[in-house]
Amino acid sequence: MKYIKSFPLELFFWVAALVLLGTANSHEHHFTLCPLANLGFEDWCPGCGIGRSISHILHGEFTESFSEHWFGFPALLIIVYRIYTLIKNKNKFKISTTNT
């Protein structure tokens, strides 16, 4: 129980997101959480396509990745750096349960 309280939830989120993007079929259009795309403005949304772009990178399809969204590779680098810093600083995120 103590380990679960000290585990950074953000680390789980980013690793799970990359695993899901790596195992997803990058050529299919999946459900999106983007409110603009769900309203029919997916061509106008500046963020739509980043997930598919990262998925293409994880499948080794770099040309398709750049055609989906140019920010996919920088976004993947930022996410990997964030995972690295969360793992490196994992001991600093302990939740204190005692009052001082």
Backbone as XML, in Angstrom:
<?xml version="1.0"?>
<chain id="A" units="angstrom">
  <residue number="1" name="MET">
    <atom name="N" x="0.823" y="-1.193" z="0.000"/>
    <atom name="CA" x="0.000" y="0.000" z="0.000"/>
    <atom name="C" x="0.865" y="1.255" z="0.000"/>
  </residue>
  <residue number="2" name="LYS">
    <atom name="N" x="1.977" y="1.190" z="0.745"/>
    <atom name="CA" x="2.865" y="2.341" z="0.816"/>
    <atom name="C" x="3.456" y="2.638" z="-0.558"/>
  </residue>
  <residue number="3" name="TYR">
    <atom name="N" x="3.798" y="1.583" z="-1.319"/>
    <atom name="CA" x="4.382" y="1.776" z="-2.644"/>
    <atom name="C" x="3.370" y="2.382" z="-3.603"/>
  </residue>
  <residue number="4" name="ILE">
    <atom name="N" x="2.113" y="1.984" z="-3.492"/>
    <atom name="CA" x="1.081" y="2.519" z="-4.385"/>
    <atom name="C" x="0.885" y="4.011" z="-4.147"/>
  </residue>
  <residue number="5" name="LYS">
    <atom name="N" x="0.935" y="4.437" z="-2.890"/>
    <atom name="CA" x="0.761" y="5.851" z="-2.591"/>
    <atom name="C" x="1.913" y="6.692" z="-3.117"/>
  </residue>
  <residue number="6" name="SER">
    <atom name="N" x="3.106" y="6.115" z="-3.178"/>
    <atom name="CA" x="4.267" y="6.889" z="-3.613"/>
    <atom name="C" x="4.494" y="6.812" z="-5.120"/>
  </residue>
  <residue number="7" name="PHE">
    <atom name="N" x="3.735" y="5.972" z="-5.836"/>
    <atom name="CA" x="3.930" y="5.823" z="-7.276"/>
    <atom name="C" x="3.308" y="7.009" z="-7.999"/>
  </residue>
  <residue number="8" name="PRO">
    <atom name="N" x="4.099" y="7.687" z="-8.845"/>
    <atom name="CA" x="3.538" y="8.840" z="-9.564"/>
    <atom name="C" x="2.544" y="8.392" z="-10.628"/>
  </residue>
  <residue number="9" name="LEU">
    <atom name="N" x="1.330" y="8.852" z="-10.522"/>
    <atom name="CA" x="0.260" y="8.481" z="-11.453"/>
    <atom name="C" x="0.554" y="8.970" z="-12.866"/>
  </residue>
  <residue number="10" name="GLU">
    <atom name="N" x="1.244" y="10.104" z="-12.959"/>
    <atom name="CA" x="1.582" y="10.648" z="-14.275"/>
    <atom name="C" x="2.496" y="9.690" z="-15.040"/>
  </residue>
  <residue number="11" name="LEU">
    <atom name="N" x="3.407" y="9.049" z="-14.334"/>
    <atom name="CA" x="4.308" y="8.077" z="-14.971"/>
    <atom name="C" x="3.498" y="6.929" z="-15.566"/>
  </residue>
  <residue number="12" name="PHE">
    <atom name="N" x="2.539" y="6.412" z="-14.812"/>
    <atom name="CA" x="1.681" y="5.338" z="-15.323"/>
    <atom name="C" x="0.926" y="5.807" z="-16.561"/>
  </residue>
  <residue number="13" name="PHE">
    <atom name="N" x="0.402" y="7.032" z="-16.535"/>
    <atom name="CA" x="-0.371" y="7.563" z="-17.657"/>
    <atom name="C" x="0.467" y="7.622" z="-18.932"/>
  </residue>
  <residue number="14" name="TRP">
    <atom name="N" x="1.678" y="8.192" z="-18.840"/>
    <atom name="CA" x="2.510" y="8.350" z="-20.039"/>
    <atom name="C" x="2.987" y="7.008" z="-20.582"/>
  </residue>
  <residue number="15" name="VAL">
    <atom name="N" x="3.393" y="6.089" z="-19.707"/>
    <atom name="CA" x="3.842" y="4.770" z="-20.171"/>
    <atom name="C" x="2.681" y="4.012" z="-20.799"/>
  </residue>
  <residue number="16" name="ALA">
    <atom name="N" x="1.508" y="4.068" z="-20.170"/>
    <atom name="CA" x="0.335" y="3.390" z="-20.737"/>
    <atom name="C" x="-0.042" y="3.995" z="-22.084"/>
  </residue>
  <residue number="17" name="ALA">
    <atom name="N" x="0.054" y="5.307" z="-22.204"/>
    <atom name="CA" x="-0.284" y="5.963" z="-23.469"/>
    <atom name="C" x="0.659" y="5.518" z="-24.581"/>
  </residue>
  <residue number="18" name="LEU">
    <atom name="N" x="1.963" y="5.436" z="-24.280"/>
    <atom name="CA" x="2.914" y="5.007" z="-25.311"/>
    <atom name="C" x="2.727" y="3.536" z="-25.668"/>
  </residue>
  <residue number="19" name="VAL">
    <atom name="N" x="2.403" y="2.713" z="-24.678"/>
    <atom name="CA" x="2.153" y="1.290" z="-24.966"/>
    <atom name="C" x="0.920" y="1.147" z="-25.848"/>
  </residue>
  <residue number="20" name="LEU">
    <atom name="N" x="-0.133" y="1.898" z="-25.532"/>
    <atom name="CA" x="-1.353" y="1.830" z="-26.349"/>
    <atom name="C" x="-1.102" y="2.343" z="-27.762"/>
  </residue>
  <residue number="21" name="LEU">
    <atom name="N" x="-0.335" y="3.431" z="-27.896"/>
    <atom name="CA" x="-0.026" y="3.949" z="-29.230"/>
    <atom name="C" x="0.874" y="2.983" z="-29.999"/>
  </residue>
  <residue number="22" name="GLY">
    <atom name="N" x="1.746" y="2.292" z="-29.286"/>
    <atom name="CA" x="2.638" y="1.338" z="-29.942"/>
    <atom name="C" x="1.936" y="0.069" z="-30.383"/>
  </residue>
  <residue number="23" name="THR">
    <atom name="N" x="0.859" y="-0.294" z="-29.705"/>
    <atom name="CA" x="0.148" y="-1.518" z="-30.060"/>
    <atom name="C" x="-1.074" y="-1.251" z="-30.943"/>
  </residue>
  <residue number="24" name="ALA">
    <atom name="N" x="-1.453" y="0.013" z="-31.108"/>
    <atom name="CA" x="-2.627" y="0.341" z="-31.920"/>
    <atom name="C" x="-2.293" y="0.245" z="-33.399"/>
  </residue>
  <residue number="25" name="ASN">
    <atom name="N" x="-3.318" y="-0.006" z="-34.193"/>
    <atom name="CA" x="-3.169" y="0.015" z="-35.647"/>
    <atom name="C" x="-3.121" y="1.478" z="-36.071"/>
  </residue>
  <residue number="26" name="SER">
    <atom name="N" x="-1.979" y="1.913" z="-36.556"/>
    <atom name="CA" x="-1.791" y="3.326" z="-36.864"/>
    <atom name="C" x="-2.517" y="3.762" z="-38.128"/>
  </residue>
  <residue number="27" name="HIS">
    <atom name="N" x="-3.030" y="2.823" z="-38.900"/>
    <atom name="CA" x="-3.707" y="3.170" z="-40.152"/>
    <atom name="C" x="-5.219" y="3.313" z="-39.979"/>
  </residue>
  <residue number="28" name="GLU">
    <atom name="N" x="-5.721" y="3.036" z="-38.788"/>
    <atom name="CA" x="-7.151" y="3.194" z="-38.524"/>
    <atom name="C" x="-7.381" y="4.470" z="-37.731"/>
  </residue>
  <residue number="29" name="HIS">
    <atom name="N" x="-8.520" y="5.087" z="-37.957"/>
    <atom name="CA" x="-8.892" y="6.260" z="-37.192"/>
    <atom name="C" x="-9.725" y="5.798" z="-36.010"/>
  </residue>
  <residue number="30" name="HIS">
    <atom name="N" x="-9.227" y="6.047" z="-34.790"/>
    <atom name="CA" x="-9.877" y="5.566" z="-33.579"/>
    <atom name="C" x="-10.692" y="6.675" z="-32.928"/>
  </residue>
  <residue number="31" name="PHE">
    <atom name="N" x="-11.320" y="6.310" z="-31.850"/>
    <atom name="CA" x="-12.079" y="7.259" z="-31.039"/>
    <atom name="C" x="-11.149" y="8.373" z="-30.567"/>
  </residue>
  <residue number="32" name="THR">
    <atom name="N" x="-11.644" y="9.600" z="-30.538"/>
    <atom name="CA" x="-10.844" y="10.718" z="-30.097"/>
    <atom name="C" x="-11.521" y="11.430" z="-28.938"/>
  </residue>
  <residue number="33" name="LEU">
    <atom name="N" x="-10.721" y="11.987" z="-28.046"/>
    <atom name="CA" x="-11.239" y="12.786" z="-26.938"/>
    <atom name="C" x="-11.296" y="14.262" z="-27.298"/>
  </residue>
  <residue number="34" name="CYS">
    <atom name="N" x="-10.822" y="14.635" z="-28.478"/>
    <atom name="CA" x="-10.772" y="16.037" z="-28.888"/>
    <atom name="C" x="-12.195" y="16.579" z="-29.101"/>
  </residue>
  <residue number="35" name="PRO">
    <atom name="N" x="-12.564" y="17.632" z="-28.371"/>
    <atom name="CA" x="-13.916" y="18.180" z="-28.550"/>
    <atom name="C" x="-14.102" y="18.825" z="-29.919"/>
  </residue>
  <residue number="36" name="LEU">
    <atom name="N" x="-13.054" y="19.411" z="-30.481"/>
    <atom name="CA" x="-13.176" y="20.026" z="-31.810"/>
    <atom name="C" x="-13.400" y="18.971" z="-32.887"/>
  </residue>
  <residue number="37" name="ALA">
    <atom name="N" x="-12.676" y="17.865" z="-32.803"/>
    <atom name="CA" x="-12.858" y="16.791" z="-33.791"/>
    <atom name="C" x="-14.234" y="16.154" z="-33.665"/>
  </residue>
  <residue number="38" name="ASN">
    <atom name="N" x="-14.713" y="16.008" z="-32.415"/>
    <atom name="CA" x="-16.045" y="15.424" z="-32.221"/>
    <atom name="C" x="-17.148" y="16.356" z="-32.699"/>
  </residue>
  <residue number="39" name="LEU">
    <atom name="N" x="-16.861" y="17.658" z="-32.798"/>
    <atom name="CA" x="-17.832" y="18.603" z="-33.344"/>
    <atom name="C" x="-17.713" y="18.729" z="-34.858"/>
  </residue>
  <residue number="40" name="GLY">
    <atom name="N" x="-16.743" y="18.011" z="-35.468"/>
    <atom name="CA" x="-16.603" y="18.020" z="-36.917"/>
    <atom name="C" x="-15.543" y="18.980" z="-37.442"/>
  </residue>
  <residue number="41" name="PHE">
    <atom name="N" x="-14.704" y="19.544" z="-36.552"/>
    <atom name="CA" x="-13.674" y="20.494" z="-36.976"/>
    <atom name="C" x="-12.282" y="19.869" z="-36.911"/>
  </residue>
  <residue number="42" name="GLU">
    <atom name="N" x="-12.151" y="18.587" z="-37.258"/>
    <atom name="CA" x="-10.860" y="17.917" z="-37.116"/>
    <atom name="C" x="-9.796" y="18.470" z="-38.065"/>
  </residue>
  <residue number="43" name="ASP">
    <atom name="N" x="-10.189" y="19.055" z="-39.180"/>
    <atom name="CA" x="-9.196" y="19.671" z="-40.059"/>
    <atom name="C" x="-8.692" y="20.990" z="-39.494"/>
  </residue>
  <residue number="44" name="TRP">
    <atom name="N" x="-9.448" y="21.600" z="-38.607"/>
    <atom name="CA" x="-9.090" y="22.895" z="-38.047"/>
    <atom name="C" x="-8.303" y="22.766" z="-36.740"/>
  </residue>
  <residue number="45" name="CYS">
    <atom name="N" x="-8.455" y="21.649" z="-36.037"/>
    <atom name="CA" x="-7.818" y="21.469" z="-34.734"/>
    <atom name="C" x="-6.303" y="21.347" z="-34.905"/>
  </residue>
  <residue number="46" name="PRO">
    <atom name="N" x="-5.536" y="22.183" z="-34.187"/>
    <atom name="CA" x="-4.079" y="22.117" z="-34.337"/>
    <atom name="C" x="-3.442" y="20.899" z="-33.686"/>
  </residue>
  <residue number="47" name="GLY">
    <atom name="N" x="-4.138" y="20.203" z="-32.799"/>
    <atom name="CA" x="-3.545" y="19.062" z="-32.102"/>
    <atom name="C" x="-3.934" y="17.720" z="-32.675"/>
  </residue>
  <residue number="48" name="CYS">
    <atom name="N" x="-4.960" y="17.670" z="-33.494"/>
    <atom name="CA" x="-5.418" y="16.380" z="-34.026"/>
    <atom name="C" x="-4.365" y="15.773" z="-34.951"/>
  </residue>
  <residue number="49" name="GLY">
    <atom name="N" x="-4.094" y="14.519" z="-34.744"/>
    <atom name="CA" x="-3.124" y="13.790" z="-35.556"/>
    <atom name="C" x="-1.824" y="13.514" z="-34.819"/>
  </residue>
  <residue number="50" name="ILE">
    <atom name="N" x="-1.600" y="14.134" z="-33.659"/>
    <atom name="CA" x="-0.351" y="13.900" z="-32.933"/>
    <atom name="C" x="-0.285" y="12.452" z="-32.439"/>
  </residue>
  <residue number="51" name="GLY">
    <atom name="N" x="-1.384" y="11.937" z="-31.935"/>
    <atom name="CA" x="-1.400" y="10.540" z="-31.471"/>
    <atom name="C" x="-1.127" y="9.570" z="-32.610"/>
  </residue>
  <residue number="52" name="ARG">
    <atom name="N" x="-1.769" y="9.797" z="-33.761"/>
    <atom name="CA" x="-1.517" y="8.919" z="-34.916"/>
    <atom name="C" x="-0.074" y="9.085" z="-35.396"/>
  </residue>
  <residue number="53" name="SER">
    <atom name="N" x="0.450" y="10.308" z="-35.326"/>
    <atom name="CA" x="1.832" y="10.554" z="-35.728"/>
    <atom name="C" x="2.806" y="9.783" z="-34.843"/>
  </residue>
  <residue number="54" name="ILE">
    <atom name="N" x="2.580" y="9.818" z="-33.524"/>
    <atom name="CA" x="3.443" y="9.074" z="-32.595"/>
    <atom name="C" x="3.292" y="7.574" z="-32.837"/>
  </residue>
  <residue number="55" name="SER">
    <atom name="N" x="2.079" y="7.125" z="-33.109"/>
    <atom name="CA" x="1.865" y="5.706" z="-33.391"/>
    <atom name="C" x="2.642" y="5.267" z="-34.625"/>
  </residue>
  <residue number="56" name="HIS">
    <atom name="N" x="2.664" y="6.110" z="-35.667"/>
    <atom name="CA" x="3.447" y="5.789" z="-36.862"/>
    <atom name="C" x="4.937" y="5.702" z="-36.538"/>
  </residue>
  <residue number="57" name="ILE">
    <atom name="N" x="5.432" y="6.622" z="-35.707"/>
    <atom name="CA" x="6.853" y="6.582" z="-35.321"/>
    <atom name="C" x="7.159" y="5.272" z="-34.610"/>
  </residue>
  <residue number="58" name="LEU">
    <atom name="N" x="6.281" y="4.870" z="-33.685"/>
    <atom name="CA" x="6.516" y="3.642" z="-32.926"/>
    <atom name="C" x="6.433" y="2.395" z="-33.800"/>
  </residue>
  <residue number="59" name="HIS">
    <atom name="N" x="5.809" y="2.524" z="-34.975"/>
    <atom name="CA" x="5.772" y="1.418" z="-35.932"/>
    <atom name="C" x="6.863" y="1.560" z="-36.998"/>
  </residue>
  <residue number="60" name="GLY">
    <atom name="N" x="7.702" y="2.582" z="-36.898"/>
    <atom name="CA" x="8.793" y="2.773" z="-37.850"/>
    <atom name="C" x="8.382" y="3.426" z="-39.151"/>
  </residue>
  <residue number="61" name="GLU">
    <atom name="N" x="7.225" y="4.048" z="-39.188"/>
    <atom name="CA" x="6.713" y="4.684" z="-40.408"/>
    <atom name="C" x="6.891" y="6.203" z="-40.291"/>
  </residue>
  <residue number="62" name="PHE">
    <atom name="N" x="8.086" y="6.673" z="-40.573"/>
    <atom name="CA" x="8.434" y="8.068" z="-40.303"/>
    <atom name="C" x="7.814" y="9.038" z="-41.312"/>
  </residue>
  <residue number="63" name="THR">
    <atom name="N" x="7.707" y="8.647" z="-42.562"/>
    <atom name="CA" x="7.098" y="9.523" z="-43.565"/>
    <atom name="C" x="5.616" y="9.727" z="-43.273"/>
  </residue>
  <residue number="64" name="GLU">
    <atom name="N" x="4.913" y="8.654" z="-42.945"/>
    <atom name="CA" x="3.495" y="8.757" z="-42.602"/>
    <atom name="C" x="3.313" y="9.580" z="-41.335"/>
  </residue>
  <residue number="65" name="SER">
    <atom name="N" x="4.261" y="9.432" z="-40.404"/>
    <atom name="CA" x="4.191" y="10.205" z="-39.165"/>
    <atom name="C" x="4.235" y="11.692" z="-39.452"/>
  </residue>
  <residue number="66" name="PHE">
    <atom name="N" x="5.167" y="12.115" z="-40.283"/>
    <atom name="CA" x="5.290" y="13.541" z="-40.595"/>
    <atom name="C" x="4.079" y="14.042" z="-41.375"/>
  </residue>
  <residue number="67" name="SER">
    <atom name="N" x="3.489" y="13.178" z="-42.204"/>
    <atom name="CA" x="2.310" y="13.612" z="-42.955"/>
    <atom name="C" x="1.074" y="13.739" z="-42.055"/>
  </residue>
  <residue number="68" name="GLU">
    <atom name="N" x="1.007" y="12.946" z="-40.970"/>
    <atom name="CA" x="-0.124" y="13.074" z="-40.031"/>
    <atom name="C" x="-0.021" y="14.372" z="-39.241"/>
  </residue>
  <residue number="69" name="HIS">
    <atom name="N" x="1.149" y="14.642" z="-38.661"/>
    <atom name="CA" x="1.362" y="15.865" z="-37.881"/>
    <atom name="C" x="2.858" y="16.068" z="-37.730"/>
  </residue>
  <residue number="70" name="TRP">
    <atom name="N" x="3.328" y="17.266" z="-38.011"/>
    <atom name="CA" x="4.769" y="17.538" z="-37.946"/>
    <atom name="C" x="5.296" y="17.522" z="-36.515"/>
  </residue>
  <residue number="71" name="PHE">
    <atom name="N" x="4.416" y="17.684" z="-35.516"/>
    <atom name="CA" x="4.870" y="17.773" z="-34.131"/>
    <atom name="C" x="4.948" y="16.408" z="-33.449"/>
  </residue>
  <residue number="72" name="GLY">
    <atom name="N" x="4.678" y="15.312" z="-34.157"/>
    <atom name="CA" x="4.686" y="13.988" z="-33.545"/>
    <atom name="C" x="6.038" y="13.600" z="-32.971"/>
  </residue>
  <residue number="73" name="PHE">
    <atom name="N" x="7.108" y="13.806" z="-33.730"/>
    <atom name="CA" x="8.440" y="13.418" z="-33.230"/>
    <atom name="C" x="8.866" y="14.281" z="-32.047"/>
  </residue>
  <residue number="74" name="PRO">
    <atom name="N" x="8.738" y="15.630" z="-32.099"/>
    <atom name="CA" x="9.058" y="16.414" z="-30.899"/>
    <atom name="C" x="8.178" y="16.050" z="-29.706"/>
  </residue>
  <residue number="75" name="ALA">
    <atom name="N" x="6.910" y="15.753" z="-29.940"/>
    <atom name="CA" x="6.023" y="15.370" z="-28.834"/>
    <atom name="C" x="6.484" y="14.064" z="-28.202"/>
  </residue>
  <residue number="76" name="LEU">
    <atom name="N" x="6.912" y="13.106" z="-29.034"/>
    <atom name="CA" x="7.408" y="11.831" z="-28.497"/>
    <atom name="C" x="8.667" y="12.051" z="-27.668"/>
  </residue>
  <residue number="77" name="LEU">
    <atom name="N" x="9.562" y="12.928" z="-28.148"/>
    <atom name="CA" x="10.777" y="13.226" z="-27.382"/>
    <atom name="C" x="10.432" y="13.869" z="-26.034"/>
  </residue>
  <residue number="78" name="ILE">
    <atom name="N" x="9.474" y="14.772" z="-26.030"/>
    <atom name="CA" x="9.059" y="15.433" z="-24.783"/>
    <atom name="C" x="8.464" y="14.414" z="-23.809"/>
  </residue>
  <residue number="79" name="ILE">
    <atom name="N" x="7.630" y="13.496" z="-24.315"/>
    <atom name="CA" x="7.015" y="12.484" z="-23.453"/>
    <atom name="C" x="8.078" y="11.542" z="-22.887"/>
  </residue>
  <residue number="80" name="VAL">
    <atom name="N" x="9.024" y="11.121" z="-23.731"/>
    <atom name="CA" x="10.084" y="10.226" z="-23.255"/>
    <atom name="C" x="10.952" y="10.932" z="-22.215"/>
  </residue>
  <residue number="81" name="TYR">
    <atom name="N" x="11.238" y="12.224" z="-22.430"/>
    <atom name="CA" x="12.013" y="12.979" z="-21.439"/>
    <atom name="C" x="11.233" y="13.097" z="-20.130"/>
  </residue>
  <residue number="82" name="ARG">
    <atom name="N" x="9.922" y="13.314" z="-20.221"/>
    <atom name="CA" x="9.098" y="13.423" z="-19.016"/>
    <atom name="C" x="9.084" y="12.099" z="-18.251"/>
  </residue>
  <residue number="83" name="ILE">
    <atom name="N" x="8.991" y="10.978" z="-18.974"/>
    <atom name="CA" x="9.045" y="9.664" z="-18.322"/>
    <atom name="C" x="10.390" y="9.485" z="-17.629"/>
  </residue>
  <residue number="84" name="TYR">
    <atom name="N" x="11.468" y="9.891" z="-18.300"/>
    <atom name="CA" x="12.808" y="9.777" z="-17.701"/>
    <atom name="C" x="12.904" y="10.598" z="-16.417"/>
  </residue>
  <residue number="85" name="THR">
    <atom name="N" x="12.411" y="11.839" z="-16.435"/>
    <atom name="CA" x="12.504" y="12.671" z="-15.231"/>
    <atom name="C" x="11.611" y="12.140" z="-14.116"/>
  </residue>
  <residue number="86" name="LEU">
    <atom name="N" x="10.458" y="11.578" z="-14.455"/>
    <atom name="CA" x="9.593" y="11.007" z="-13.416"/>
    <atom name="C" x="10.242" y="9.791" z="-12.770"/>
  </residue>
  <residue number="87" name="ILE">
    <atom name="N" x="10.899" y="8.944" z="-13.584"/>
    <atom name="CA" x="11.584" y="7.774" z="-13.019"/>
    <atom name="C" x="12.783" y="8.212" z="-12.189"/>
  </residue>
  <residue number="88" name="LYS">
    <atom name="N" x="13.516" y="9.195" z="-12.701"/>
    <atom name="CA" x="14.711" y="9.687" z="-11.991"/>
    <atom name="C" x="14.350" y="10.309" z="-10.648"/>
  </residue>
  <residue number="89" name="ASN">
    <atom name="N" x="13.234" y="11.019" z="-10.587"/>
    <atom name="CA" x="12.840" y="11.715" z="-9.365"/>
    <atom name="C" x="11.732" y="10.997" z="-8.612"/>
  </residue>
  <residue number="90" name="LYS">
    <atom name="N" x="11.584" y="9.698" z="-8.822"/>
    <atom name="CA" x="10.475" y="8.957" z="-8.239"/>
    <atom name="C" x="10.467" y="9.022" z="-6.718"/>
  </residue>
  <residue number="91" name="ASN">
    <atom name="N" x="11.618" y="9.043" z="-6.101"/>
    <atom name="CA" x="11.679" y="9.058" z="-4.643"/>
    <atom name="C" x="11.246" y="10.394" z="-4.053"/>
  </residue>
  <residue number="92" name="LYS">
    <atom name="N" x="11.236" y="11.464" z="-4.863"/>
    <atom name="CA" x="10.833" y="12.774" z="-4.368"/>
    <atom name="C" x="9.319" y="12.923" z="-4.299"/>
  </residue>
  <residue number="93" name="PHE">
    <atom name="N" x="8.566" y="11.993" z="-4.890"/>
    <atom name="CA" x="7.118" y="12.131" z="-4.958"/>
    <atom name="C" x="6.400" y="11.374" z="-3.849"/>
  </residue>
  <residue number="94" name="LYS">
    <atom name="N" x="7.079" y="11.005" z="-2.819"/>
    <atom name="CA" x="6.430" y="10.266" z="-1.739"/>
    <atom name="C" x="5.413" y="11.153" z="-1.036"/>
  </residue>
  <residue number="95" name="ILE">
    <atom name="N" x="4.282" y="10.574" z="-0.733"/>
    <atom name="CA" x="3.234" y="11.299" z="-0.033"/>
    <atom name="C" x="3.438" y="11.117" z="1.463"/>
  </residue>
  <residue number="96" name="SER">
    <atom name="N" x="3.545" y="12.204" z="2.158"/>
    <atom name="CA" x="3.737" y="12.139" z="3.594"/>
    <atom name="C" x="2.390" y="11.948" z="4.275"/>
  </residue>
  <residue number="97" name="THR">
    <atom name="N" x="2.274" y="10.932" z="5.116"/>
    <atom name="CA" x="1.020" y="10.671" z="5.818"/>
    <atom name="C" x="1.075" y="11.112" z="7.260"/>
  </residue>
  <residue number="98" name="THR">
    <atom name="N" x="2.195" y="11.652" z="7.690"/>
    <atom name="CA" x="2.314" y="12.101" z="9.078"/>
    <atom name="C" x="2.237" y="13.611" z="9.141"/>
  </residue>
  <residue number="99" name="ASN">
    <atom name="N" x="1.633" y="14.102" z="10.183"/>
    <atom name="CA" x="1.575" y="15.543" z="10.405"/>
    <atom name="C" x="2.786" y="15.976" z="11.199"/>
  </residue>
  <residue number="100" name="THR">
    <atom name="N" x="3.389" y="17.081" z="10.799"/>
    <atom name="CA" x="4.566" y="17.565" z="11.524"/>
    <atom name="C" x="4.264" y="18.838" z="12.263"/>
  </residue>
</chain>
